[in-house]
Amino acid sequence: KRIIWTGAFAAVTIVGAIYGAGLKTQQEYKEEKKRIIEASPEDRIRALEDRRAVLVRERAPLERKLGEVRARIKAQE
């Protein structure tokens, strides 16, 4: 009986933690969306340019890896 109670409390704790994390994520998403909507056009443009710069930086290593994979596939043929 003690094992059942321990398992039940553990399950409730885990589910509560997951649910709470989901609520926090949802709240952060809503706040970010509100902040973007209320931002001036200049701020929006700046944010988009910053995001673009991050994506461009991430692109080079991915293209290199893709080239390596394609070269390996070609070598196997």
C-alpha positions as CSV (number, residue, x, y, z in Angstrom):
1,K,0.0,0.0,0.0
2,R,2.9,2.4,0.8
3,I,4.3,1.8,-2.7
4,I,1.0,2.7,-4.3
5,W,0.8,6.0,-2.4
6,T,4.4,6.8,-3.2
7,G,3.8,6.1,-6.9
8,A,0.6,8.2,-6.9
9,F,2.3,11.1,-5.3
10,A,5.2,10.9,-7.7
11,A,2.8,10.7,-10.7
12,V,0.9,13.8,-9.4
13,T,4.1,15.7,-8.9
14,I,5.4,14.8,-12.4
15,V,2.1,15.7,-14.1
16,G,2.0,19.0,-12.1
17,A,5.5,19.9,-13.1
18,I,4.8,19.2,-16.8
19,Y,1.5,21.1,-16.7
20,G,3.1,24.1,-15.0
21,A,6.0,24.1,-17.5
22,G,3.4,24.1,-20.3
23,L,1.5,27.0,-18.8
24,K,4.7,29.0,-18.3
25,T,5.7,28.4,-22.0
26,Q,2.3,29.4,-23.1
27,Q,2.4,32.6,-21.0
28,E,5.8,33.5,-22.3
29,Y,4.6,33.0,-25.9
30,K,1.7,35.3,-25.4
31,E,3.9,37.9,-23.8
32,E,6.4,37.7,-26.7
33,K,3.5,37.9,-29.2
34,K,2.1,41.0,-27.4
35,R,5.5,42.6,-27.3
36,I,6.0,42.1,-31.1
37,I,2.5,43.4,-31.9
38,E,3.0,46.5,-29.8
39,A,6.5,47.2,-31.2
40,S,7.1,50.1,-33.5
41,P,7.9,49.2,-37.2
42,E,11.5,50.1,-36.6
43,D,11.7,47.7,-33.7
44,R,10.1,45.0,-35.7
45,I,12.5,45.5,-38.6
46,R,15.4,45.4,-36.2
47,A,14.2,42.2,-34.6
48,L,13.7,40.6,-38.0
49,E,17.1,41.6,-39.1
50,D,18.6,40.2,-35.9
51,R,16.7,36.9,-36.5
52,R,17.9,36.8,-40.1
53,A,21.5,37.2,-39.0
54,V,21.2,34.3,-36.6
55,L,19.7,32.1,-39.3
56,V,22.4,33.1,-41.8
57,R,25.1,32.1,-39.3
58,E,23.4,28.8,-38.7
59,R,23.1,28.1,-42.4
60,A,26.8,27.8,-43.3
61,P,27.5,24.8,-41.0
62,L,24.3,23.1,-42.2
63,E,25.3,23.6,-45.9
64,R,28.7,22.2,-45.1
65,K,27.3,19.1,-43.5
66,L,24.8,18.7,-46.4
67,G,27.7,18.9,-48.9
68,E,29.6,16.2,-46.9
69,V,26.6,13.9,-46.9
70,R,26.1,14.4,-50.6
71,A,29.8,13.7,-51.3
72,R,29.5,10.5,-49.2
73,I,26.4,9.4,-51.1
74,K,28.1,10.1,-54.4
75,A,31.2,8.2,-53.3
76,Q,29.1,5.1,-52.4
77,E,27.5,5.0,-55.9
